[in-house]
């Protein structure tokens, strides 16, 4: 168990942290994710977040550190990366600024801000031809393999997804977050910070938006989901057709259904009823999937 920052074998570390690395720290465990343990580090008035990938997931944290550095320098609302390295068990660790607590209470003005933050990510300038410096810190994956693990064992979902993808060409034209939800957005003093960039990659903004809208809808309610969706539709950069919206909404729903079958997804009051409603009303889905 980590009791101080000096225990970590740092590959990169901010100079300001390096100067106080031997100081006594207070470690406060935070809610762990599915992939890592998370803790708040307090040194006097300074607060940081330390994330330790001590579970099955082993992402490339060096790449994630570079991505965060680029986004932070560009003014995108992400945590400031302060260091990365390995603990004594050779688990990767990432140290960032502390930027508040996950968003819980949603309002229309807040949803407007959250939608704009995601569109800012999509507007981040990347090299779209797949060469150059961007490749050093932005990953590129096969869409189905990455977002639909073990789908081959689920014939109904697999067949339906293949049919949907025939209707739209999956693009890898911009940076996407990959899992933009309230748990990955921190709030402090009116500012919003996007965390957990493990799924950050070249991707399709239509999918990124659809997945985010789907999660708001099933976990916060249809009314908030529609308010949130409308924020994107009002943007001049949102030029997607109703058919594209429906297809990517169906793809997002299929992903949640698959993840529920193969692993863990958060549940709550009325969640299944809302998923059922989406499946019934989307012309590309049916209720027998549930």
ABEGO torsion letter per residue (X at the ends): XBABAAABBBABBBAAAAAAAABBBBBBBBBBBAABBBBBBBBEABBBBBBBBABABBBBAAAAAAAAAAAAAAGBBBBBBAEBBBBAAGBBBBBBBBAEBBBABBBAAAAAAAAAAAAAAAABBBBAAGBEAAAAABBBBBAAAAABBGAAABAAAAAAAAAAAAABBBBBABBBAGBBBAAABBBBGGBBBBBGAAABBBBBAAAAAAAAAAAAAAAAEAAAAAAAAAAAAABAABABBAAAAAAAAAAAAAAAAAAAAABBBBBEBGAAAAAAAAAAABAABBAAAX
